[in-house]
Structure formats: C-alpha cells, structure tokens
Amino acid sequence: MYKTQMEAAKKGIITKEMEAVAAKEYHTPEEIRNLVAKGQVAICANRLHKCIEPNGVGSMLRTKINVNLGVSRDCKDYDVEMEKVMAAVNMGAEAIMDLSSHGNTQPFRQKLIAECPAMIGTVPVYDSVIHYQRDLATLTAKDFIDVVRLHAEDGVDFVTLHCGITRKTIEQIKQHKRKMNIVSRGGSLVFAWMSMTGNENPFYEYYDEILDICREYDVTISLGDACRPGCLADASDVCQIEELVRLGELTKRAWAKDVQVMIEGPGHMPLDQIEANMKIQQTICMGAPFYVLGPLVTDIAPGYDHITSAIGGAVAAASGAAFLCYVTPAEHLALPNVDDVKQGIIASKIAAHAADIAKKIPHARDIDDKMADARRTFDWDTQWECAIDPETAKKIRDDRKPEIEESCSMCGKFCAVRSMNKALEDEYIDIL
C-alpha cells in the first residue's frame, strides 16, 4: 500500500508510527500526517527496525537529542560503546548515531538495530573504507552506494550523506581561504576522494539511485553539511550558504520520491548569527527539519564544549532547529567516555527543554511548574522526580547537609522561601 511514512501521509493514510508520535506530542494524528506529507516532520523508522519507539523530528514538536557513539582505532571496546548506548537511552536521547571507524562494524550496528529503541543513524562513507579494507582512492562510486544499501538492509533509520558538495566546491575551498577548511569528517573524505580521482561526488551524481534505496526501506536522508563552519571565522560564508542552497534542491528531489529528509546545520557560529541561519535554512529547505551540531558559540572552551554547544543549541532550537546533536566535554580532544556522554546529554537536554519552553511546545513547562511547587513546599522527593539529573542533585545535597532539613546549607534559616511561607501563615520567623 505504501513504502514510506511520507508516501502514506501524502495518500491520507495515518500509520501506527504517526499515531505514536501524535500521542507523545499532544497533536492529533491528522496534524502529524499533514506535517509528514509536507516534509516538515520526519519519522525516522526503517521498516526493519522492529523495536523502535517512533519519534517525530520537526520544529513544531519537542526538540530531539542525538548521541554520537562508536569505536575508533584508539578506542575499540564495543561493550563500552553499548554501555554508553543504554545510558544515553535511559537519559532520554531519542537517537543514536554509530560513527564507528574501526574493525568489523556490522555486528555492532545490527546489535543496535535489534536492541535499541532509539532512532539509529550512520554515516556510510565512514564505513566504506572499513568495509572494503581498501584505501579511499581505490573505492568506486558503486562501492559507496553499495554500503548505503548495506546500512539500509541492516535496518538503519537515517543516514548522513554528504551530497551537497561537488567538484565546484574544491575550487571554492581553495579560493575562499577558510581558516578551518572542511571539518566534517564525512565531507573531508568525499572531498579527498574527488580530489584524488577527479570524479564527481558519487552521493550527488548517483543521488536518484540512493533515493530508490532509501524509499525501499524507508530510510530518512540526513543531508550532511560538509562545509559547516569549524570555527567562528568561517560561519555564514559562501561555502556554507551555497551548499545549503544545493541541499534545498536535493530536498525537493527526495520529497518527489517520498523519501524523508533532514538538513544538517552549522557547527561553530557566533551567537548573533544563529537565529538568522535557522530562518535561512527554513526558507531554502522549505521547513525540512534542521539538525544542528551545537552550534558552538566560542572556539576557546576545550573541555567545556558541552556548555558552549548548549548555549548555541538553545538559541538554535528556539529559532527553529528540530534536532540537537549533543556535544561532550571531550569534543576536539578525545573519544568521549561514559561520564562525558552523560554530561553531553544533560547539557543538550537542558538546551532542548529551554527552547521548547520558549517555543511554547504544548505542556513543555509543566515539569517546571511542578518543580516550583515542590520547592515552595520543600518537597524534596518531588524535586528529585522533576530534576533532569536527580542523581547529581541528591549527591550535592547529601554531601553538604543543612542545619534544618527543609532548607539547604546555602541559606539555612535565612532561606527566603522558608521566611515567606512563615510570614504568609502569620508564623514567628526565627533566624538565630
């Protein structure tokens, strides 16, 4: 009857995935169907990913969080990566991207599909060199396309493909003298392959064949931003914007074949440019969900880039971004460990939640109002229930026990809430 969520939506069919998303988002199933038909909401759900708990990605829905994981040559313990996956899911991440770049990646990818209820994404160009165990320059366009097919057959829900750079981009990068050139790992591999072989970008040249694969399995294409800025100086430059224009054209071609699309957005960007970038993307890409890495609002915070990205992510999501890729304290430094992953997720969740309140997403602020009531009444159990990270909150309080249970060790009997409660009840306020 239909192959993709978008095809069903265009035909007026409400799928079980649309119903699940509608229930989570306080929208009617018909509203979700209409948004999917327009391409403004993507439900990334490969037909072969049986254990998935569907989520919708769109600016009018709750802002979603993606967690990047995967092994590398220097850190290759799949058990540790699976521990990170389950921790991420337990903390509320809606998507996991497997960016593994070492060893036999397929068993880990298949394990994710079999066991993880979150959306699973990959970057097939990473896996191409690993899969064939050959140097980049020896791979053919067919080799790259076959790996896209392999990932679709494994059950991956969305694939990042750097389709927007072409041979013209090579000249642009040389002429415009960026400070950081291309910082996208996938984008740099495609750029290098084009430079070494003299051929056009296979993901651009054979885009229609890729669309046929994605349609067959209902894989969402996340159009990668190979020319995303890797430092503040490169933000909003010609390379970034021209690629975005091309991504808008590719979005139309995907929608014509009923393939869902997300657009990937900037990495490093001054705070005052973020809102304008979100609006430009919405215009050029016709409201397709925007998926941003950060953006990081300063270049000088290694070890704290989860904070710089949360600042940018809150502004981006409040201005129209739908999907935040988390950034950890290890960004630019190392593969994140379990604690880095936790800190990255918490920072991104705070950014997403702050943006959802600003966008007036239905019921987004309910939990904040519940927390305020609990603080006024010194209901600590409810405060832990509302806290985004109750374990850390409880540990801090337990480590610094107050003189009186109802207050905290910062204020003690000087606590404003305690004084006001007593004053409004006409009670005596004892301070000393």
Secondary structure, 3 states (H helix, E strand, C coil): CCCCHHHHHHCCCCCHHHHHHHHHHCCCHHHHHHHHHHCCCEECCCCCCCCCCCCEECCCCCCEEEEEECCCCCCCCHHHHHHHHHHHHHCCCCEEEECCCCCCCHHHHHHHHHHCCCEEEECHHHHHHHHHCCCHHHCCHHHHHHHHHHHHHHCCCEEEECCCCCHHHHHHHHHHCCCCCCCCHHHHHHHHHHHHHCCCCHHHHCHHHHHHHHHHHCCEEEECCCCCCCCHHHCCCHHHHHHHHHHHHHHHHHHHCCCCEEEEECCECCHHHHHHHHHHHHHHCCCCCEEEECCECCCCCCCCHHHHHHHHHHHHHHCCCCEEECCCCCCCCCCCCHHHHHHHHHHHHHHHHHHHHHCCCCCCCHHHHHHHHHHHCCCHHHHHHHCCCHHHHHHHHHHCCCCCCCCCCCCHHHCHHHHHHHHHCCCCCCCC
